[in-house]
């Protein structure tokens, strides 16, 4: 069964064809053409507005078509809402995933920086201990060497003193003997 909308479309086509066949093929002067255009444009616009208003009103003229139109709008609205809900859920999941990734990256970076900090601290502590040990070892060694050299120098000084005393005593006794031999 043809709907009134299909009937209106068929009537418009028939009207257009009839209008096209009635136009004369004789050449027109520019003034006549401009005058016809000035008249035809508003009439054509008015006819289009009437057709559009009829198309909009037609579905609402009977209860059955109005209910069908409402069901159609309800279906379209439900589809749009469902589509929007799916898009929202997808966007939320993507945002959540991105936030988790960013958080995981940040946590990894913090842990890496902490590890590097601990590693640097251990290295600095180790270097400090090693340097302290070297200094202490060098200090002990130098102290022992200084003590050894001091003892050696002391022994040499004592030996020199002893040798000098012996020499002085020898020379004194020789001088005494010489003096005694002269007297």
Secondary structure, DSSP 8 states (H G I E B T S, - for coil): ---HHHHHHHHHHHHHHHHHHHS--S---HHHHHHHHHHHHHHHHHHHHHHHHHHHHHTTSSHHHHHHHHHHHHHHHHHHHHHHHHHHHHHHHHHHHHHHHHHHHHHHHHHHHHHHHHHHHHHHHHHHHHHHHHHHHHHHHHHHHHHHHHHHHHHHHHHHHHHHHHHHHHHHHHHHHHHHHH-
